[in-house]
Amino acid sequence: MATNKREISIRRLSMDEIDAFRCIRLEALSREPTSFASRFEDWADLPDEEWRQRLNNPVFVAFLNGQPVGMMGLSRHRPSKMAHRAALIGVYVHKSQRGTGIAENLLNKVADYARSIGVLQLELAVSAENPAALCFYRRHGFVEIGRIPCGFLHNDKKIDEVTMVRRLNG
């Protein structure tokens, strides 16, 4: 009898894994265009070297049966007085995998990595028109600290950007 086995793994991409990065990033930008500051067109024709450079920031990808289905990046602040802070970037989970725990597992993996490099605070910006993401972040300890009116423009539509933060204990 055949079974549908779900083999899920989450790992930080290496500089050599630009194809997996390109696949999940372009999927995110094409399927959820209002959720990101970048547009699909901003990334679609990047040369391989640019994709490698973007992996200088850690990017964690969830794989289901070997295929990328989610991602979450981390961008640490560079000035020494701000190096205890990092922003979650490029957060995306394929629609069919939402509610399965993949986003939570990605967040846990990224938070553990952040702690390991001395980050004390995670920050993020999310579209005010993404209630599912706002709810997810609140459930996982993020609090809203501000809004930027018209933080995003998408097809001439003004969308507020919500800024959230979570302290990492330990």
N, C-alpha and C positions, 0 to 999 in steps of 0.2 A: 504494500500500500504506500503510495507516494504522500509525502507531507510537505507543506509549505514551511520550510524552516527559515526563520529570520535571523540571519547572521549580521549583527550590528557591531561595528567597531568605530572608535573615534580616535583620531590621532592628529598630531601636528604635521602639516605638510612640510616636506623637505623642498629645497630649492629645485630639485629635479622633477617635482610633481606638478609642473605648470599645467599639464593637460587636465588633471582632476580639478585644479583651481579654476582654470578657464571654463570648464564645463559647468561647475556649480555656480560660479559668479555670473556668467552670462545667463544661465537659467533664472537666477534670482532677479536680475535686472529686467529680463524680458517678461517674466510672469508677475512681478510685483513692482511695476515701475513707480508707483507713488510712495513706496516704502524706503527709497534710497535717494541720497543727494546726487549720486551719479546717474547718468542715463546709459542705456545699453550701448548707444552710439559712442559714448566716451571710452568704452572698453573693447568693443568688438574687433577693432583692427590694430590693437596694440601688438607690437613685435614681442617675440618670446622674451627678450632681455628685459622689457618693461614688466612683463608678468613676473619674472624672477625677482626684480627689484621690489615689487609689491609684496613678495613673500618675505622681505626683510622684517616686516611685522609678522608675529606669529599668527598663523591661520590654522584653525582646527576644523577638520571635516569629518562628518559622520558618513560612514559607508554602510549601505544595506546590500548584502550579497555582492560586495565589491563595487557597487555604484554609489557615487556621491549623492547624498540626499539632504545634507544640511551643512552649514558652515557658521563659524563665529571667529572673528579676528580680534586682536588686541593691539592697541596702539598706546605705548607708554609715553608719558610726557618726558621730554628730553632735559629741560633745565633741572639742575640738581635739587633745587628747592621744590620741585614738582614731581620728581621721579617716583614718589610714593603713590602717584595717581596714574590710572590707565583708562582708556576708553574702549568699550566694546564697539566693534565696527563690522559692517558687512554681515549682519545676522540674518540668517535665512534657513528655513526648513521647508522642504517640498510639501505642498498642500496635503498630499496623501499621507504624510508622516506626522502631521501636527496632531497633538494629543496622545502620542505614543510614548512620550518620555525622552525623545531624542533631543529636543531643545533643552530640557533640564539637564540631561547628561552632558551636552555640549557646554552649558553654562558652568556646571560643576568642574569639568575638565579645565576650562579656561580660568576659573577662579582659583583652582588648585595651582595651576601654572603661575598665575599672577602672584599668589602668596609666595611661591618658591623663589621668585625674583625680587621680593621685597615690596610688592604693591600692597598698599593698605586700603585703597579706595577704587572701586570701579565706577565709571561714569558712562552715560550713553545719551544719545539723542534719538527720539522716535517720533514718527508722525502722530499728531493728535488725532488723525483719522484712522488709526490702527488700534481699535479698542482691544483686540485679542492680545497684541503685543504689550500694551499698557497693563492689562490684567496679569499677563505672565510675569512681567517684571515686578509688579507690586507683590505678587504671590511669593516671589523669590527675594524679597527684602529691599527692593529699590524704592526710593521715595522721590516724588516729583519735587524739584527745587526751583523750577522756573519754566517759562515758555518764551519762545521767540515768535512773535506774531509774523506770519508770512515767512517762516523759516525756510520753506520750500516753495518753489513755483513749479507746478507741473501742468503743462498745456494751459498756461495763463491762470490756473487755479491757485489761489493762495492757501497754503496749508501751514498751520502752526506746527512748530517743532517743540516737543516736550523734552526737557532736560531732567535726567534722573540720576541718582547716585546710590551706591550701596557700600557701606564700610565692610571690610573683610576682617573678621576677628581672628586673632591668633597669628 
